[in-house]
Amino acid sequence: MRKLLLVVLIITSFNGYTQKIDYSFPEGFEHEISKKEYRYLVDESVKAISQHYDIDSIKKGAVQLKEGQDYSTVNLHNLMLQCAELEKTKWAELIQSHFKGMHESVAQQKELDFNRFETVVDYLSIRIYEATYLAQYGGIEHLISKKDLDGTVSVLMLDLPSTFTPIQNDQFDLWNKTPEEVFEIAQKNVNRQEFTKATEPIEANGHQIEVHFMENEDYGASLALDLAHTAPEFVGEWGSVVAIPNKGIVNICKVSKENPLDFMLFIQRLKPLVEQFYSQHPQPISTDFFWYYQGTFTKINVIANNGEFNVISPQGLTELMTVEE
């Protein structure tokens, strides 16, 4: 009788738990992994998350945790994109590592004294996200953010050894600092990171132009926010034209009096490549091109017409060129 009762309890508990897992496939990821692979990813994620947290429910890639824990919601979307880049035999290891890092980052945060600004100052950093991405996953109401590029949001982060984590409003309020002050400190921290610079001549409509690159898988995009200090040699008298397709790479064309129209050829030549860098990366940022001048980014209008790209120069840049003439 005892054995029968135990079996009934196990089956009842198991059924009660599985009823909270909805394997509905998240929209927009149909071309990344299959529904069967998604079910496997969810099951492996449940194993990994359950080592440290109590799960309440799962639906469309969002894991809801029970109240009173370090997180309220854990999204699987970035993990899906990372897994899509690997052989399935490596998924379980990646999933375990992913959630172990999240747990460790919380432990590291708990060791920080947010009441004392000096204990967190060296960890401050910046990440750029698509505005639509943040809107989809909770918005920016509780985050410290600013807008540098149209269609994106720059978020104040903590760069901890295991992961990046956004700073919440209640944490920021303890410091009695302005967002401008803290973002300036965070940018200086970013600027100290090592990264790769390169310059390559390319052919564009019968002309040879120079294309500059900056690469760092974690900081590439953030380094571009302060181009005048991180890569002043890539900034011309009239600034630069910049593309930031994902968080790891930046494409740049110097705008100079010597070669004033190179930026148009640059955009026409690199537009398809930028779109490729954007679509194939797990953390895309933008397919747009921006004119960087004196610390400000202005979006450049690019019109596609029968496979060709017409570039409309920003008014400020056109005025600079006209004055020089």
ROSE-371794 format. One record per residue (C-alpha): residue in three letters; x, y, z. Coordinates in pm, whole numbers, padded with zeros to 5 digits, always signed. Layout:
ALAXYZ;...
END
This chain:
MET+00000+00000+00000;ARG+00286+00236+00087;LYS+00456+00164-00248;LEU+00130+00229-00434;LEU+00078+00557-00248;LEU+00437+00665-00328;VAL+00390+00591-00697;VAL+00065+00789-00702;LEU+00235+01085-00533;ILE+00525+01078-00781;ILE+00294+01062-01082;THR+00071+01337-00941;SER+00370+01564-00871;PHE+00521+01495-01212;ASN+00197+01569-01395;GLY+00140+01884-01191;TYR+00486+02009-01285;THR+00480+01925-01654;GLN+00146+02094-01696;LYS+00328+02424-01630;ILE+00565+02373-01922;ASP+00419+02503-02246;TYR+00636+02402-02543;SER+00478+02664-02771;PHE+00748+02780-03011;PRO+00857+03147-02974;GLU+00768+03361-03275;GLY+01052+03473-03500;PHE+01282+03178-03432;GLU+01138+02935-03687;HIS+01450+02955-03903;GLU+01694+02911-03614;ILE+01603+02574-03462;SER+01328+02316-03508;LYS+01037+02258-03271;LYS+01190+01926-03170;GLU+01522+02097-03093;TYR+01338+02367-02898;ARG+01173+02102-02679;TYR+01518+01956-02610;LEU+01655+02303-02526;VAL+01368+02368-02284;ASP+01417+02035-02107;GLU+01792+02090-02070;SER+01730+02446-01949;VAL+01487+02317-01687;LYS+01757+02080-01558;ALA+02014+02360-01539;ILE+01789+02628-01390;SER+01641+02390-01133;GLN+01984+02342-00978;HIS+01955+02688-00826;TYR+01599+02815-00872;ASP+01236+02703-00848;ILE+01050+02726-01178;ASP+00685+02828-01187;SER+00609+02801-01558;ILE+00753+02814-01910;LYS+00585+02957-02218;LYS+00717+03071-02557;GLY+01079+03093-02448;ALA+01013+03272-02118;VAL+01083+03089-01792;GLN+00885+03232-01500;LEU+01045+03166-01162;LYS+00858+03148-00834;GLU+00848+03470-00633;GLY+01127+03577-00400;GLN+01425+03461-00609;ASP+01711+03641-00783;TYR+01518+03661-01112;SER+01150+03677-01196;THR+01185+03582-01565;VAL+01463+03405-01753;ASN+01444+03430-02133;LEU+01575+03150-02355;HIS+01590+03353-02677;ASN+01962+03438-02679;LEU+02039+03083-02577;MET+01842+02958-02877;LEU+02053+03172-03110;GLN+02376+03052-02950;CYS+02271+02688-02978;ALA+02175+02735-03341;GLU+02542+02808-03413;LEU+02662+02479-03259;GLU+02630+02107-03317;LYS+02350+01967-03104;THR+02595+01743-02916;LYS+02737+02060-02760;TRP+02407+02214-02654;ALA+02383+02056-02309;GLU+02728+02185-02211;LEU+02648+02535-02339;ILE+02314+02544-02156;GLN+02473+02433-01828;SER+02749+02693-01865;HIS+02499+02967-01954;PHE+02285+02926-01644;LYS+02582+02860-01417;GLY+02721+03195-01529;MET+02390+03368-01451;HIS+02386+03223-01102;GLU+02749+03317-01041;SER+02688+03673-01158;VAL+02414+03712-00895;ALA+02651+03582-00629;GLN+02911+03836-00744;GLN+02656+04117-00732;LYS+02562+04023-00376;GLU+02925+04070-00277;LEU+02917+04428-00405;ASP+02804+04705-00172;PHE+02573+04914-00389;ASN+02554+05175-00115;ARG+02918+05258-00187;PHE+02974+05377-00542;GLU+03348+05314-00522;THR+03290+04938-00494;VAL+03114+04918-00833;VAL+03288+05191-01031;ASP+03543+04958-01194;TYR+03267+04725-01316;LEU+03059+04988-01497;SER+03012+04931-01868;ILE+02777+05002-02160;ARG+02587+04774-02395;ILE+02389+04880-02704;TYR+02064+04700-02783;GLU+01799+04727-03049;ALA+01510+04929-02907;THR+01262+04669-03033;TYR+01455+04393-02854;LEU+01433+04568-02518;ALA+01068+04653-02572;GLN+00997+04286-02635;TYR+01167+04179-02312;GLY+01040+04424-02055;GLY+01137+04769-02183;ILE+01372+05019-02019;GLU+01153+05157-01739;HIS+01368+04997-01470;LEU+01704+05049-01642;ILE+01950+05337-01676;SER+01970+05413-02045;LYS+02033+05673-02313;LYS+01994+05699-02688;ASP+02306+05732-02902;LEU+02189+05577-03230;ASP+01840+05590-03380;GLY+01660+05261-03323;THR+01887+05156-03036;VAL+01925+05200-02661;SER+02256+05226-02473;VAL+02219+05058-02133;LEU+02436+05104-01824;MET+02572+04764-01723;LEU+02790+04587-01472;ASP+03067+04389-01641;LEU+03114+04102-01398;PRO+03356+03811-01454;SER+03078+03572-01557;THR+02834+03796-01740;PHE+02701+04145-01815;THR+02402+04254-01608;PRO+02197+04576-01632;ILE+02190+04823-01344;GLN+01842+04875-01203;ASN+01693+05210-01103;ASP+01686+05124-00732;GLN+02058+05039-00740;PHE+02146+05357-00929;ASP+01947+05577-00690;LEU+02180+05481-00404;TRP+02474+05664-00563;ASN+02349+06024-00581;LYS+02502+06055-00928;THR+02359+06181-01256;PRO+02325+05939-01549;GLU+02567+06161-01746;GLU+02836+06124-01479;VAL+02805+05747-01457;PHE+02785+05690-01834;GLU+03104+05894-01874;ILE+03282+05669-01622;ALA+03143+05358-01789;GLN+03264+05476-02131;LYS+03615+05530-01994;ASN+03609+05172-01863;VAL+03502+05050-02207;ASN+03774+05253-02377;ARG+04041+05067-02177;GLN+03947+04732-02330;GLU+04174+04575-02587;PHE+04035+04548-02939;THR+04144+04489-03297;LYS+04177+04768-03553;ALA+04228+04712-03924;THR+04218+04902-04252;GLU+04147+04738-04587;PRO+04129+04891-04938;ILE+03823+04774-05130;GLU+03690+04828-05481;ALA+03364+05021-05511;ASN+03217+05122-05848;GLY+03559+05137-06009;HIS+03714+05337-05724;GLN+03936+05219-05441;ILE+03832+05330-05093;GLU+03960+05253-04744;VAL+03738+05067-04500;HIS+03828+05057-04132;PHE+03722+04793-03882;MET+03705+04766-03503;GLU+03646+04428-03342;ASN+03590+04301-02990;GLU+03316+04044-02935;ASP+03199+04204-02610;TYR+03283+04572-02655;GLY+03307+04649-03028;ALA+02980+04845-03048;SER+03038+05028-02719;LEU+03388+05132-02827;ALA+03236+05302-03132;LEU+03034+05536-02911;ASP+03353+05730-02836;LEU+03526+05696-03171;ALA+03718+06022-03133;HIS+03914+05865-02845;THR+03912+05493-02927;ALA+04013+05532-03295;PRO+04088+05898-03375;GLU+04280+05792-03686;PHE+03947+05674-03832;VAL+03786+06017-03794;GLY+03825+06274-04075;GLU+03779+06649-04077;TRP+03411+06590-04142;GLY+03380+06293-03913;SER+03312+05932-04013;VAL+03035+05713-04144;VAL+02980+05418-03913;ALA+02789+05089-03929;ILE+02739+04880-03613;PRO+02563+04562-03728;ASN+02622+04369-03405;LYS+02789+04404-03068;GLY+03123+04271-03188;ILE+03214+04461-03504;VAL+03215+04817-03637;ASN+03266+04925-04000;ILE+03396+05279-04057;CYS+03470+05516-04345;LYS+03659+05837-04277;VAL+03493+06150-04424;SER+03769+06386-04534;LYS+03821+06685-04760;GLU+04057+06474-04970;ASN+03795+06204-05039;PRO+03459+06366-04957;LEU+03235+06118-05141;ASP+03400+05793-05034;PHE+03134+05745-04767;MET+02864+05705-05035;LEU+03064+05433-05210;PHE+03131+05278-04870;ILE+02759+05252-04793;GLN+02668+05120-05137;ARG+02942+04859-05122;LEU+02897+04745-04761;LYS+02519+04760-04721;PRO+02467+04388-04809;LEU+02759+04286-04586;VAL+02629+04489-04292;GLU+02289+04322-04328;GLN+02463+03984-04327;PHE+02665+04069-04014;TYR+02339+04180-03853;SER+02126+03878-03941;GLN+02387+03613-03859;HIS+02482+03737-03511;PRO+02303+03637-03188;GLN+02312+03999-03066;PRO+02239+04223-03366;ILE+02220+04600-03331;SER+02143+04786-03655;THR+02152+04766-04034;ASP+02165+05147-04058;PHE+02462+05374-04131;PHE+02536+05679-03916;TRP+02736+05997-03960;TYR+02958+06045-03656;TYR+03065+06405-03600;GLN+03183+06572-03278;GLY+03044+06294-03060;THR+02698+06278-03221;PHE+02551+06011-03448;THR+02307+06104-03726;LYS+02123+05835-03920;ILE+02188+05838-04296;ASN+01892+05769-04523;VAL+01964+05489-04769;ILE+01701+05407-05035;ALA+01707+05069-05210;ASN+01614+05083-05578;ASN+01630+04773-05801;GLY+01928+04629-05617;GLU+02111+04962-05594;PHE+02140+05192-05294;ASN+02088+05567-05314;VAL+02253+05756-05029;ILE+02115+06087-04903;SER+02382+06293-04728;PRO+02279+06429-04383;GLN+02205+06800-04388;GLY+02486+06883-04147;LEU+02744+06701-04357;THR+02618+06863-04676;GLU+02648+07205-04513;LEU+03007+07134-04406;MET+03102+07036-04760;THR+02927+07340-04907;VAL+03105+07582-04674;GLU+03441+07431-04765;GLU+03369+07479-05133;
END
